[in-house]
Amino acid sequence: MDKFAIEDPANGFVATSSPVDPKPSLRIVDGRVVEMEGVGEADFDLIDEFIARHHIEVSVATEAMATDSLSFARGLVDINVKREELVCLARGMTPASDEDGDAHARELQCGRSSRAVAAVDRQGRSPDERGPSDAAKQSTRVISPGASARPRL
């Protein structure tokens, strides 16, 4: 959320990782998605139906769903991981498993961006080149959590 609002999961006021979010799950029978996030094929709504028929790549779904969400998130922010690998895995993930990875990625990106801001200030000076007053100013700067966007897949 942000600094002005307090999360209240009991009343549905939560940005991510709500206790009522569906748990990632996928069941495939004869090359067809028959259950996703605990919802059977007969109960799919329009969006679930579209995801099951046009998004989920059944040939990689087992591997993708078995991938640890933190490992996937690290891949999203690691410049050494090829985009094609991430896209392939994402095509086998359900929305809940993808969101789980995204939540980890946001945490990793915020940490990485704050370290980058601490390493170089607006004038391009490293911490060693700044004086004590510059360091104090730098530590009070607020970083917007939405400042860095997730790479598009």
Secondary structure, DSSP 8 states (H G I E B T S, - for coil): --TT---BGGGTB-SS--TTS----EEEETTEEEEETTEEGGG--HHHHHIIIII--HHHHHHHHHS-HHHHHHHHH-TTS-HHHHHHHHTT--HHHHHHHHHHHHHHHHHHHHHHHHHS-TTS--GGGS-HHHHHHHHH----TTSS-----
